[in-house]
């Protein structure tokens, strides 16, 4: 298939640019163990859906009368937990290569701003590399609703016809389709290759080098 040469390349964060599964699990186990005195993961939430939910939504299901207490404990634990975060090989170079090609990368995530900035700093990705950043605080709706992506388009001054969204979850592909933009599903994140390959995304990437080829950029032209 030909590369997707959209001027505006929008990225999810968790499972797409950084592997934060261990950090997220560390925070949840801390909160569930110290605040809620119960095991994690909770039986009341399908484990398959857990990582698509915001912490406030998780705590709203399992402890609706202690949401603020749980959320505060989660936020305080995250800076230390983030030490276990892993940057997917080539992710930083991909952002730099897109910029070097005169195209516009942006970030659209369901994650809160404070934790997003922690992740980017640990990954050594300059937040200024993105022409737009949309986080959990910016829209009432979250992906799979298209509102975060539509806000990203607005902030970047981009048309839907010249944008593509890259994400590792079903909610990412659904949100992109609802926003009327192309999508690339990556299979190296939180969701299985079989599931991500069946969603009807415009293209599927199994690793960062393949994602770079799909986007028509050469990682070899960028030095870290």
C-alpha positions in Angstrom: 0.0 0.0 0.0 1.2 3.6 -0.6 2.4 5.6 2.3 0.1 8.0 4.2 1.7 11.4 3.6 -0.8 13.5 5.7 0.7 16.8 6.8 -0.7 16.4 10.3 0.2 13.2 12.1 -1.7 12.8 15.4 -0.5 10.3 18.0 -1.9 8.5 21.0 0.6 8.3 23.9 0.2 5.1 26.0 0.9 2.0 24.0 1.8 4.1 20.9 4.8 6.2 21.8 5.6 4.8 25.3 4.9 1.6 27.1 3.4 2.6 30.4 1.6 -0.7 31.3 3.9 -1.4 34.3 3.7 2.2 35.6 -0.1 2.2 35.3 -0.4 -1.2 37.0 2.0 -0.1 39.8 -0.2 2.9 40.5 -3.4 0.9 40.5 -2.0 -1.8 42.8 -0.8 0.9 45.2 -4.2 2.5 45.3 -6.1 -0.7 45.5 -3.8 -2.1 48.2 -3.4 1.0 50.4 -6.6 2.9 50.0 -9.3 0.3 48.9 -7.8 -2.7 50.6 -8.7 -5.0 47.7 -6.9 -6.9 45.0 -6.2 -5.5 41.5 -7.6 -5.9 38.9 -11.2 -5.5 40.1 -13.7 -8.1 39.0 -16.2 -5.4 38.3 -14.3 -4.1 35.3 -13.5 -6.2 32.2 -9.7 -6.3 32.2 -9.8 -5.8 28.4 -11.4 -2.4 28.9 -9.3 -1.3 31.9 -6.5 0.5 30.0 -8.9 2.5 27.8 -10.5 4.0 30.9 -9.2 7.1 32.8 -8.3 6.4 36.5 -11.2 8.6 37.5 -13.6 6.3 35.6 -12.0 3.2 37.1 -12.4 4.6 40.6 -15.9 5.7 39.9 -16.9 2.1 39.2 -15.1 0.4 42.1 -15.3 3.1 44.8 -17.7 5.9 43.8 -17.6 7.3 47.3 -13.8 7.5 47.4 -12.9 8.8 43.9 -11.0 11.9 44.9 -9.0 10.0 47.6 -8.1 7.3 45.1 -7.2 9.7 42.4 -5.0 11.7 44.6 -3.1 8.6 45.7 -2.8 7.5 42.1 -1.4 10.9 41.0 1.1 11.0 43.9 2.4 7.5 43.1 2.8 8.1 39.3 6.1 10.1 39.3 7.9 7.1 41.0 6.0 4.5 39.0 6.8 6.1 35.7 10.4 5.0 36.2 9.3 1.7 34.8 8.0 3.3 31.6 9.7 2.2 28.3 10.0 4.3 25.2 9.2 2.2 22.1 12.4 2.1 20.1 12.4 4.8 17.4 9.4 6.7 18.7 11.4 9.8 19.6 13.2 9.7 16.2 9.9 9.3 14.4 8.6 12.5 15.9 11.8 14.3 14.9 11.7 12.8 11.4 8.1 14.0 10.9 9.1 17.5 11.9 12.2 17.5 9.8 10.0 16.6 6.8 8.0 19.8 7.3 5.0 17.9 8.6 3.1 18.5 11.9 3.1 15.9 14.7 0.6 16.3 17.6 -0.5 14.4 20.6 -4.1 13.4 21.5 -4.4 11.3 24.6 -7.0 10.3 27.2 -4.3 10.8 29.8 -4.1 13.8 32.1 -1.7 16.6 31.4 0.5 16.2 34.5 1.2 12.5 33.8 1.6 13.1 30.1 4.3 15.6 30.8 6.1 13.2 33.1 6.0 10.5 30.4 7.4 12.8 27.7 10.2 14.1 30.0 11.2 10.5 30.8 11.1 9.6 27.1 13.1 12.7 26.2 10.4 13.9 23.8 10.1 17.7 23.9 6.5 18.6 24.3 7.3 21.6 22.1 7.8 19.0 19.3 4.0 18.8 19.0 2.0 21.5 17.3 -1.0 20.6 19.4 -1.4 18.6 22.7 -4.9 17.4 23.8 -5.2 15.7 27.2 -8.0 14.5 29.5 -8.7 17.9 30.8 -9.4 19.4 27.4 -12.7 17.7 26.5 -15.5 16.2 28.5 -15.7 13.3 26.1 -12.8 10.9 25.7 -11.9 8.6 22.9 -13.7 6.7 21.3 -15.7 9.9 21.0 -14.1 12.1 18.3 -14.1 15.3 20.4 -10.4 15.0 21.4 -9.2 14.4 17.8 -11.4 17.2 16.5 -9.9 19.6 19.1 -6.5 18.5 18.0 -7.3 19.3 14.4 -8.6 22.7 15.5 -5.5 23.5 17.6 -3.1 22.4 14.8 -5.1 24.4 12.2 -5.4 21.2 10.1 -8.1 19.8 7.9 -9.5 16.3 8.5 -8.6 15.5 4.9 -4.9 16.1 5.6 -4.5 14.3 8.9 -4.0 10.8 10.2 -4.3 9.4 13.7 -2.0 6.7 15.1 -3.1 4.6 18.1 -2.9 1.2 19.7 -6.4 0.7 20.9 -9.9 0.1 19.3 -11.0 3.4 20.8 -8.3 5.2 18.8 -9.4 3.8 15.5 -13.1 4.4 16.3 -12.4 8.0 17.3 -10.4 8.6 14.1 -13.2 7.2 12.0 -15.8 9.3 13.8 -13.7 12.4 13.2 -13.4 11.6 9.5 -9.7 11.2 9.4 -7.4 8.3 8.3 -6.1 6.0 11.0 -3.1 3.7 11.6 -3.5 0.9 14.1 -0.3 -0.2 15.8 -0.1 -3.8 17.2 2.8 -3.4 19.6 0.8 -1.6 22.4 -1.8 -2.7 24.9 -4.0 -4.6 22.5 -3.5 -7.8 20.4 -2.4 -7.8 16.8 -5.5 -9.8 15.9 -7.9 -7.3 17.4 -6.1 -4.2 16.0 -5.9 -5.7 12.5 -9.7 -6.3 12.4 -10.8 -2.7 13.1 -10.8 -1.4 9.5 -7.9 1.1 10.1 -6.4 2.4 6.9 -3.1 0.7 7.6 -1.6 -1.5 10.4 1.9 -1.2 11.8 3.6 -3.9 13.8 6.6 -1.8 15.0 7.9 1.7 14.8 10.1 1.1 11.7 7.0 -0.1 9.9 5.0 2.8 11.1 7.7 5.1 9.8 7.5 3.5 6.4 3.7 3.8 6.4 4.1 7.5 7.2 6.8 7.9 4.5 9.6 9.1 6.8 13.1 7.7 7.1 14.3 7.2 10.7 17.9 6.9 9.5 17.9 10.6 8.6 17.5 11.6 12.2 20.1 11.4 15.0 19.0 11.1 18.6 
